């Protein structure tokens, strides 16, 4: 009987050691797989950027970026998104040190700043549509709404994802699966930040020079 118990405990310890030994490689594999997803997303945005670059001057006699773009509004959008990325970095640090309150606080700041960015973007779209600058008006506006709107859709998905992750964190705590998902969210959010910097430069800054 004692021999059987000893064998069971030895087997259980071996399984636990194997699980712990495989936890780090699994995290690396998940991050690697998510990087592949992000690269495919970047390929899509690259195609949208290329389309916008070709169609930027195809206004069909309508309004151009000089008239439509509010640089102050765009500056606030950029500030909110950059600050949200900083808060997301603080959240990742809190996750690494398993600080529950710090993770929730940083996540809340990330969400609020991301929501503020999205609100300003929707207000910009509403203002443009109100004066007749709709996607159907010209190829330029079609490319603009597609590129910027696609980024806004990704931000919306990111905000929903963040809320779901905070629910999972509250329910399960710092389980390895939750930590991996939070890592993937951080990669996703920082990638959106990089894409927005390119949009800010190519669309808004260069747009007022045409």
C-alpha positions as CSV (number, residue, x, y, z in Angstrom):
1,X,0.0,0.0,0.0
2,X,2.8,2.4,0.9
3,X,4.6,1.5,-2.2
4,X,1.5,2.3,-4.3
5,X,1.1,5.7,-2.5
6,X,4.8,6.5,-3.0
7,X,4.5,5.7,-6.7
8,X,1.4,7.9,-7.0
9,X,3.0,10.8,-5.3
10,X,6.1,10.5,-7.5
11,X,4.0,10.4,-10.6
12,X,2.0,13.4,-9.5
13,X,5.2,15.4,-8.8
14,X,6.6,14.5,-12.2
15,X,3.4,15.7,-13.8
16,X,3.6,19.0,-11.9
17,X,7.2,19.5,-12.8
18,X,6.5,18.8,-16.4
19,X,3.6,21.3,-16.4
20,X,5.7,24.0,-14.8
21,X,8.6,23.3,-17.2
22,X,6.3,23.7,-20.2
23,X,4.6,26.9,-19.0
24,X,7.2,29.3,-20.2
25,X,7.6,27.7,-23.7
26,X,3.8,27.7,-24.1
27,X,3.8,31.5,-23.3
28,X,6.5,32.0,-26.0
29,X,4.5,29.9,-28.5
30,X,1.3,31.9,-27.9
31,X,3.2,35.2,-28.2
32,X,4.8,34.0,-31.4
33,X,1.5,32.9,-32.9
34,X,-0.1,36.2,-32.0
35,X,2.8,38.1,-33.6
36,X,1.9,36.2,-36.8
37,X,-1.7,37.4,-36.5
38,X,-0.5,41.0,-36.0
39,X,1.8,40.8,-39.0
40,X,-1.2,39.6,-41.1
41,X,-3.2,42.6,-39.7
42,X,-0.3,44.9,-40.7
43,X,-0.4,43.5,-44.2
44,X,-4.0,44.5,-44.4
45,X,-3.3,48.0,-43.1
46,X,-0.5,48.3,-45.6
47,X,-2.9,47.6,-48.4
48,X,-5.3,50.3,-47.0
49,X,-2.4,52.8,-46.8
50,X,-1.4,52.0,-50.4
51,X,-5.0,52.6,-51.5
52,X,-5.2,55.9,-49.7
53,X,-1.9,57.1,-51.1
54,X,-3.2,56.4,-54.7
55,X,-6.7,58.0,-54.1
56,X,-5.7,60.9,-51.8
57,X,-6.0,63.4,-54.6
58,X,-9.1,61.9,-56.2
59,X,-11.6,64.3,-54.5
60,X,-13.9,64.6,-57.6
61,X,-14.1,68.4,-57.0
62,X,-15.1,67.9,-53.4
63,X,-13.6,68.9,-50.1
64,X,-9.9,68.1,-49.4
65,X,-8.2,67.3,-46.2
66,X,-7.2,70.9,-45.7
67,X,-10.9,71.8,-45.3
68,X,-12.0,68.6,-43.5
69,X,-9.3,67.8,-41.0
70,X,-9.4,69.5,-37.6
71,X,-5.8,69.3,-36.4
72,X,-6.7,70.1,-32.8
73,X,-9.1,67.2,-32.6
74,X,-6.5,64.9,-34.2
75,X,-3.9,66.1,-31.7
76,X,-6.2,65.2,-28.8
77,X,-6.9,61.8,-30.4
78,X,-3.2,61.1,-30.7
79,X,-2.5,62.2,-27.1
80,X,-5.3,60.0,-25.8
81,X,-4.1,56.9,-27.7
82,X,-0.4,57.4,-26.8
83,X,-1.3,57.8,-23.1
84,X,-3.5,54.7,-23.3
85,X,-0.5,52.7,-24.7
86,X,1.6,54.0,-21.8
87,X,-1.1,52.9,-19.3
88,X,-1.3,49.5,-21.1
89,X,2.5,49.1,-20.5
90,X,2.0,49.8,-16.8
91,X,-0.8,47.2,-16.8
92,X,1.7,44.6,-18.3
93,X,4.2,45.5,-15.6
94,X,1.5,45.0,-12.9
95,X,0.6,41.6,-14.4
96,X,4.2,40.5,-14.3
97,X,4.4,41.4,-10.6
98,X,0.9,39.9,-10.0
99,X,-0.4,43.2,-8.5
100,X,-4.2,42.8,-8.8
101,X,-5.1,46.4,-7.9
102,X,-2.4,47.9,-10.1
103,X,-3.5,45.7,-13.1
104,X,-7.2,46.8,-12.7
105,X,-6.2,50.5,-12.3
106,X,-4.0,50.6,-15.3
107,X,-6.6,48.7,-17.3
108,X,-9.3,51.2,-16.3
109,X,-7.1,54.1,-17.4
110,X,-6.3,52.3,-20.7
111,X,-10.0,51.8,-21.3
112,X,-11.0,55.4,-20.5
113,X,-8.3,56.9,-22.7
114,X,-9.2,54.5,-25.6
115,X,-12.9,55.3,-25.2
116,X,-12.0,59.0,-25.3
117,X,-10.0,58.5,-28.5
118,X,-12.9,56.6,-30.1
119,X,-15.4,59.3,-29.1
120,X,-13.4,62.0,-30.8
121,X,-13.0,59.9,-33.9
122,X,-16.8,59.3,-34.1
123,X,-17.4,63.0,-33.6
124,X,-15.0,63.7,-36.5
125,X,-16.9,61.2,-38.7
126,X,-20.2,62.7,-37.7
127,X,-19.0,66.2,-38.5
128,X,-17.8,65.2,-41.9
129,X,-20.9,63.4,-42.8
130,X,-23.1,66.3,-41.7
131,X,-21.5,68.6,-44.3
132,X,-21.9,65.9,-47.0
133,X,-18.3,64.5,-46.9
134,X,-19.5,60.9,-47.0
135,X,-17.6,57.9,-48.3
136,X,-19.8,58.0,-51.5
137,X,-18.7,61.6,-52.3
138,X,-15.3,60.8,-53.7
139,X,-12.6,58.1,-53.9
140,X,-10.5,60.1,-51.4
141,X,-13.2,60.0,-48.8
142,X,-13.9,56.3,-49.5
143,X,-10.2,55.5,-48.8
144,X,-10.2,57.8,-45.8
145,X,-13.2,56.3,-44.1
146,X,-12.0,52.8,-44.9
147,X,-8.5,53.3,-43.5
148,X,-9.4,55.4,-40.4
149,X,-12.6,53.5,-39.8
150,X,-10.8,50.1,-39.9
151,X,-8.4,51.4,-37.2
152,X,-11.3,52.6,-35.1
153,X,-13.0,49.2,-35.4
154,X,-9.8,47.6,-34.1
155,X,-9.8,50.0,-31.2
156,X,-13.5,49.1,-30.4
157,X,-12.6,45.4,-30.5
158,X,-9.7,46.1,-28.2
159,X,-11.9,47.9,-25.7
160,X,-14.3,45.0,-25.6
161,X,-11.4,42.5,-25.3
162,X,-10.1,44.5,-22.3
163,X,-13.4,44.4,-20.5
164,X,-13.6,40.7,-21.0
165,X,-10.1,40.2,-19.7
166,X,-10.8,42.2,-16.6
167,X,-13.9,39.9,-16.0
168,X,-11.7,36.9,-16.4
169,X,-9.0,38.3,-14.1
170,X,-11.7,39.0,-11.4
171,X,-13.0,35.4,-11.8
172,X,-9.8,33.4,-12.2
173,X,-7.0,35.6,-10.9
174,X,-3.5,35.4,-12.4
175,X,-3.8,32.1,-14.0
176,X,-1.3,31.4,-16.8
177,X,-4.0,31.5,-19.4
178,X,-5.2,34.9,-18.2
179,X,-1.6,36.2,-18.2
180,X,-1.0,35.0,-21.7
181,X,-4.2,36.7,-22.9
182,X,-3.3,39.9,-21.3
183,X,0.1,39.7,-23.0
184,X,-1.6,39.3,-26.3
185,X,-3.9,42.2,-25.6
186,X,-0.9,44.4,-24.8
187,X,0.8,43.5,-28.1
188,X,-2.5,44.2,-30.0
189,X,-2.9,47.6,-28.3
190,X,0.7,48.7,-28.9
191,X,0.3,47.7,-32.6
192,X,-2.7,49.9,-32.9
193,X,-0.7,52.7,-31.5
194,X,1.9,52.3,-34.1
195,X,-0.7,52.2,-36.9
196,X,-2.3,55.4,-35.6
197,X,1.1,57.2,-35.7
198,X,1.3,56.3,-39.3
199,X,-2.3,57.4,-39.9
200,X,-1.6,60.7,-38.1
201,X,1.5,61.3,-40.3
202,X,0.3,60.1,-43.7
203,X,-3.4,61.1,-43.5
204,X,-3.6,64.1,-41.3
205,X,-0.2,65.9,-41.4
206,X,0.4,65.2,-45.1
207,X,-3.2,65.8,-45.9
208,X,-3.2,69.4,-44.9
209,X,-0.2,70.0,-47.2
210,X,-2.0,69.0,-50.4
